[in-house]
Amino acid sequence: MSMSSAFRWAPVALSLLTALSTSACYAATSYTAKTKYPIVLVHGMAGFDSIMGIDYFYQVPDELRKNGATVLVASVSSFNDNDVRGEQLLKQMKDWAAAKGYTKFNLIAHSQGGPTARYVHGVAPGMVASITSIGSPHDLSAMQANNTLGDLLTNYGKVVAAMGSVIGWASGNSKLPQDPAALQAWASNTAAFNARFPAGKPTSYCGEGAEKVGDTFFYSITGNQPATNSWDISDAILKQAGASTPGVTTDGLVPVCAAHWGKVLRDDYPWNHLDEINHVLGLIGKGSPDPVAFYVQQAARLKAKGL
């Protein structure tokens, strides 16, 4: 090739190299969380999908999408039992499946979202590829009842229901029913719910359960620090709530052992119950793992398992 031809082809070659380099970089950084099945984020009690642009899973959906994930965010009642919330979630999953052709979903659920996701698996196991529950109150039987939650719902049921309606209205889901009494009944007897939906149940309290039941994988994770950042307005509340169960390690609301379900990936994150979803507004403890990066890591884990 002549020198002049080489110069003519140089810009083309440079463009090709740049494109290849950019594509490789994009694949390395953006496809980390590209799971086979869509990820569904399921909120807990008093939760919502998004209010005024603020996600319940704060900054998580966007980061997952940047890393290649297909992310769907559930909208279920803020205050209700798992049967009602589970049916709401299942309907959304069926609608997504019909619209997009999805066959299965990876459910990543916080707090009451964990048992809610387990309900869906119990009635429609073929739609659930995996459930990863985070800070979920799966088994409160060792405490007989969650006293803090039970007292709140018993004494302030109407106020709680009204708060749920406000949350629903603010998030654009005002028609979702709120039933604190049903929620209190479940929280006071989690053993009954677990008997109906035992897949992944630990063989002993504070132990582990099966990682895989049928074609579905079960994982659990939790924090263990009620208070982590003095600038976070929620920490004082969680610290007081945690103190209501002396001698029991909690994330401020949920006992660590109660959060065990399926394969326990980790139960000692230095987070409280709201740090687990990067709230309030990203205020976590100094030196603590980044919750947003954590969710990307969970997606990468599911991707590596072919899920």
Secondary structure as UniProt FT lines:
FT   HELIX           3..30
FT   TURN            32..33
FT   STRAND          39..42
FT   TURN            45..46
FT   STRAND          50..51
FT   TURN            52..53
FT   STRAND          54..55
FT   TURN            58..59
FT   HELIX           60..66
FT   TURN            67..68
FT   STRAND          71..73
FT   HELIX           82..100
FT   STRAND          105..110
FT   TURN            111..112
FT   HELIX           113..123
FT   HELIX           125..127
FT   STRAND          128..134
FT   HELIX           141..143
FT   HELIX           147..155
FT   HELIX           157..170
FT   TURN            171..172
FT   TURN            174..175
FT   HELIX           180..188
FT   HELIX           190..196
FT   TURN            199..200
FT   TURN            205..206
FT   STRAND          212..213
FT   TURN            214..215
FT   STRAND          216..223
FT   TURN            230..231
FT   TURN            233..234
FT   HELIX           235..243
FT   TURN            246..247
FT   HELIX           257..259
FT   STRAND          263..269
FT   TURN            273..274
FT   HELIX           275..277
FT   TURN            278..282
FT   TURN            286..287
FT   HELIX           291..304
FT   TURN            305..306
//
